[in-house]
Amino acid sequence: MFHIYGLSLFAAGLLSLGSTIVVMRKFDIDEVVRVIDKYNVTHFPVVPPMVSALTAKAKGVNGSKLKSLRQVSCGAAPLSAGVINGFVRAFPNVDFIQ
């Protein structure tokens, strides 16, 4: 939340709507998958390296994982079409916003 993306999305956006927010101490893709499932996370704001990690991790995740995820929004830097297409193929039921 040290970047304007996190500050504007969390402080001015989701919190003002009354959303429940899960904040992790640090990014670890295995922990992210566990937390998404444990708390039934539906919306996941990310930065580009997190999109790549989540896409790669999806290959090793069984079908019952990450079912709650509905929307991933990416900001802070541009993504290549290849990364976006890879994510959409890995998560066909998740809306991707950049």
C-alpha positions as CSV (number, residue, x, y, z in Angstrom):
1,M,0.0,0.0,0.0
2,F,3.0,2.3,-0.4
3,H,2.1,2.9,-4.0
4,I,-0.8,5.1,-5.3
5,Y,-2.4,2.0,-6.7
6,G,-2.8,0.4,-3.3
7,L,-3.6,3.6,-1.5
8,S,-6.3,4.7,-3.9
9,L,-7.8,1.2,-4.4
10,F,-7.9,0.4,-0.7
11,A,-8.2,3.7,1.2
12,A,-10.6,5.5,-1.2
13,G,-12.1,2.5,-3.0
14,L,-12.8,-0.8,-1.3
15,L,-12.9,0.3,2.3
16,S,-15.3,3.1,1.5
17,L,-17.6,0.5,0.0
18,G,-17.6,-1.6,3.2
19,S,-15.6,-4.4,1.7
20,T,-13.7,-6.9,3.7
21,I,-10.0,-6.7,2.9
22,V,-7.3,-9.3,3.5
23,V,-3.8,-7.9,3.9
24,M,-0.8,-10.2,3.8
25,R,2.6,-9.4,5.4
26,K,4.5,-10.3,2.2
27,F,3.8,-11.8,-1.2
28,D,4.3,-15.6,-1.3
29,I,2.3,-17.3,-4.1
30,D,1.7,-20.5,-2.1
31,E,0.3,-18.4,0.8
32,V,-1.7,-16.3,-1.6
33,V,-3.5,-19.4,-3.0
34,R,-4.2,-20.6,0.6
35,V,-5.5,-17.2,1.6
36,I,-7.8,-16.8,-1.4
37,D,-9.3,-20.2,-0.6
38,K,-9.5,-19.7,3.2
39,Y,-11.2,-16.3,3.0
40,N,-13.1,-16.8,-0.3
41,V,-11.4,-13.8,-1.9
42,T,-13.4,-12.6,-4.9
43,H,-11.4,-9.5,-6.0
44,F,-7.6,-9.5,-6.2
45,P,-5.7,-6.3,-7.0
46,V,-2.2,-7.1,-8.2
47,V,0.9,-5.8,-9.9
48,P,2.4,-7.4,-13.0
49,P,4.8,-9.8,-11.3
50,M,1.9,-11.2,-9.3
51,V,-0.1,-11.9,-12.5
52,S,2.8,-13.9,-13.8
53,A,3.2,-15.8,-10.5
54,L,-0.5,-16.6,-10.2
55,T,-0.7,-17.7,-13.9
56,A,2.3,-20.1,-13.4
57,K,0.9,-21.4,-10.1
58,A,-2.5,-22.1,-11.7
59,K,-0.8,-25.0,-13.6
60,G,-0.1,-26.8,-10.3
61,V,-3.4,-26.0,-8.5
62,N,-6.2,-28.5,-8.5
63,G,-9.6,-27.6,-9.7
64,S,-11.1,-27.0,-6.3
65,K,-8.7,-24.1,-5.6
66,L,-9.2,-20.5,-6.4
67,K,-13.0,-21.0,-7.1
68,S,-14.0,-17.9,-5.3
69,L,-11.9,-15.6,-7.4
70,R,-14.1,-13.4,-9.7
71,Q,-11.9,-10.4,-10.7
72,V,-8.2,-9.6,-10.9
73,S,-7.3,-6.0,-11.5
74,C,-3.7,-5.2,-12.4
75,G,-2.0,-1.8,-12.2
76,A,1.2,0.1,-11.7
77,A,2.8,-1.1,-14.9
78,P,1.8,-2.4,-18.4
79,L,1.5,-6.1,-19.2
80,S,2.4,-7.8,-22.5
81,A,-0.4,-9.4,-24.5
82,G,1.2,-12.8,-23.9
83,V,1.0,-12.4,-20.1
84,I,-2.6,-11.3,-20.3
85,N,-3.6,-14.1,-22.7
86,G,-1.8,-16.6,-20.4
87,F,-3.8,-15.4,-17.4
88,V,-7.1,-15.5,-19.3
89,R,-6.4,-19.1,-20.4
90,A,-5.5,-20.1,-16.9
91,F,-8.5,-18.4,-15.3
92,P,-11.3,-18.3,-18.0
93,N,-14.0,-17.5,-15.4
94,V,-12.1,-14.5,-13.8
95,D,-12.5,-11.0,-15.2
96,F,-9.2,-9.4,-15.8
97,I,-8.9,-5.6,-15.6
98,Q,-5.8,-3.6,-16.5
